[in-house]
Amino acid sequence: MFPKLFAKVTASDAPLVGLLIACALQTALAVSTMSSDASEQFSKLLILAAVTNLIPYVTSLSALMIIMRKSNAEDSLFKHNVMVLMVAMSYSIYTLYASGKNAVFGAMIVMAIGYLVFGFIANRFNDEVSAGDSVAAKF
């Protein structure tokens, strides 16, 4: 699902380019949360990481009932999964709330950038559209 750039490896099969890109992004994120107190900076990064993972998790949880209905899941399985879903959703919503506005806002910016990047590469997952028709291919 990643751009082909991340598939490049060195002679010893190390994904050097991908590692360097990930390092640069993580360094930029760390610099953006700079603080005079190392534990405060670590706390900010930890909360941002949790929130950026919770938002897609909540989105996935939201789709679970639809997926179960479309796959004609048995009623007992559906009820069990809905109970687990409600616990998971409650925890996730509480955690998002407890993380604070700044963390949620920062995570939304990170996710918006991610969705933009995905928009450029999403066409490769569509079997019906040829690669020549992609908007990303024009860039």
C-alpha positions as CSV (number, residue, x, y, z in Angstrom):
1,M,0.0,0.0,0.0
2,F,3.0,2.3,0.3
3,P,4.5,4.2,-2.6
4,K,7.1,2.2,-4.6
5,L,9.8,4.4,-3.1
6,F,9.5,2.4,0.1
7,A,10.0,-0.9,-1.7
8,K,13.6,0.0,-2.6
9,V,16.2,-1.9,-0.7
10,T,20.0,-2.0,-0.5
11,A,22.2,-4.9,-1.5
12,S,21.7,-6.3,2.0
13,D,17.9,-6.0,1.8
14,A,17.6,-3.0,4.1
15,P,14.8,-0.5,3.2
16,L,17.2,2.4,3.6
17,V,15.1,5.0,1.7
18,G,12.0,4.1,3.7
19,L,13.9,4.2,7.0
20,L,15.4,7.6,6.2
21,I,11.9,9.0,5.3
22,A,10.4,7.6,8.5
23,C,13.4,9.0,10.5
24,A,12.9,12.5,9.0
25,L,9.1,12.4,9.7
26,Q,9.7,11.3,13.3
27,T,12.4,13.9,13.8
28,A,10.1,16.6,12.5
29,L,7.3,15.4,14.8
30,A,9.7,15.4,17.8
31,V,11.0,18.9,16.9
32,S,7.5,20.2,16.7
33,T,6.8,19.1,20.3
34,M,10.0,20.5,21.7
35,S,9.9,21.2,25.4
36,S,12.4,22.1,28.0
37,D,11.3,19.1,30.0
38,A,12.0,15.7,28.3
39,S,9.2,13.9,30.1
40,E,6.7,16.6,28.9
41,Q,7.9,16.2,25.3
42,F,7.7,12.4,25.6
43,S,4.2,12.8,27.1
44,K,3.1,14.9,24.1
45,L,4.5,12.4,21.6
46,L,2.8,9.5,23.4
47,I,-0.5,11.3,23.5
48,L,-0.2,12.3,19.8
49,A,0.7,8.7,18.9
50,A,-2.3,7.3,20.8
51,V,-4.7,9.8,19.2
52,T,-3.5,9.2,15.7
53,N,-4.1,5.5,16.2
54,L,-7.5,5.9,18.0
55,I,-9.2,7.9,15.3
56,P,-8.9,5.2,12.6
57,Y,-9.7,2.6,15.2
58,V,-13.0,4.4,16.0
59,T,-13.7,4.7,12.3
60,S,-13.1,0.9,11.9
61,L,-15.3,0.2,14.9
62,S,-18.1,2.3,13.4
63,A,-18.0,0.0,10.3
64,L,-18.2,-3.3,12.2
65,M,-21.9,-3.5,12.5
66,I,-22.4,-2.7,8.8
67,I,-19.8,-5.4,7.9
68,M,-21.5,-7.9,10.1
69,R,-25.0,-7.2,8.7
70,K,-23.7,-7.5,5.1
71,S,-22.0,-10.8,5.9
72,N,-25.2,-12.1,7.5
73,A,-23.5,-12.8,10.9
74,E,-25.4,-14.9,13.3
75,D,-27.4,-13.0,15.9
76,S,-25.4,-14.4,18.8
77,L,-22.1,-13.3,17.1
78,F,-23.6,-9.9,16.2
79,K,-24.7,-9.3,19.8
80,H,-21.4,-10.4,21.3
81,N,-19.4,-8.2,18.9
82,V,-21.7,-5.2,19.6
83,M,-21.1,-5.5,23.3
84,V,-17.3,-5.6,22.7
85,L,-17.6,-2.8,20.2
86,M,-19.5,-0.6,22.8
87,V,-16.7,-1.2,25.4
88,A,-14.0,-0.4,22.9
89,M,-15.9,2.6,21.6
90,S,-16.5,4.0,25.1
91,Y,-12.8,3.6,26.0
92,S,-11.7,5.2,22.8
93,I,-14.0,8.2,23.1
94,Y,-13.0,8.7,26.7
95,T,-9.3,8.5,25.7
96,L,-9.8,11.0,22.9
97,Y,-11.5,13.3,25.3
98,A,-8.9,12.9,28.0
99,S,-6.1,13.6,25.5
100,G,-7.1,17.2,25.1
101,K,-7.9,19.5,22.2
102,N,-4.2,20.1,21.2
103,A,-3.5,16.4,20.8
104,V,-6.7,15.7,18.9
105,F,-6.1,18.8,16.6
106,G,-2.5,17.7,16.0
107,A,-3.6,14.1,15.2
108,M,-6.2,15.4,12.8
109,I,-3.6,17.4,10.9
110,V,-1.3,14.3,10.7
111,M,-4.3,12.2,9.4
112,A,-5.3,14.9,6.9
113,I,-1.8,14.8,5.4
114,G,-2.0,11.0,5.4
115,Y,-5.4,11.0,3.6
116,L,-4.0,13.4,1.0
117,V,-1.1,11.1,0.3
118,F,-3.4,8.1,0.2
119,G,-5.5,10.0,-2.4
120,F,-2.6,10.0,-4.7
121,I,-1.8,6.3,-4.4
122,A,-5.4,4.9,-3.9
123,N,-5.9,4.4,-7.6
124,R,-3.5,1.5,-7.6
125,F,-6.0,-0.5,-5.5
126,N,-8.8,0.0,-8.1
127,D,-8.8,-2.8,-10.6
128,E,-11.3,-1.1,-12.8
129,V,-9.3,2.0,-13.5
130,S,-6.1,1.8,-15.5
131,A,-2.9,3.4,-14.1
132,G,-2.9,5.9,-17.0
133,D,-6.2,7.4,-15.7
134,S,-4.9,8.2,-12.3
135,V,-4.5,11.8,-11.1
136,A,-1.3,11.0,-9.3
137,A,0.2,9.6,-12.6
138,K,-0.2,13.1,-14.1
139,F,2.1,14.6,-11.4
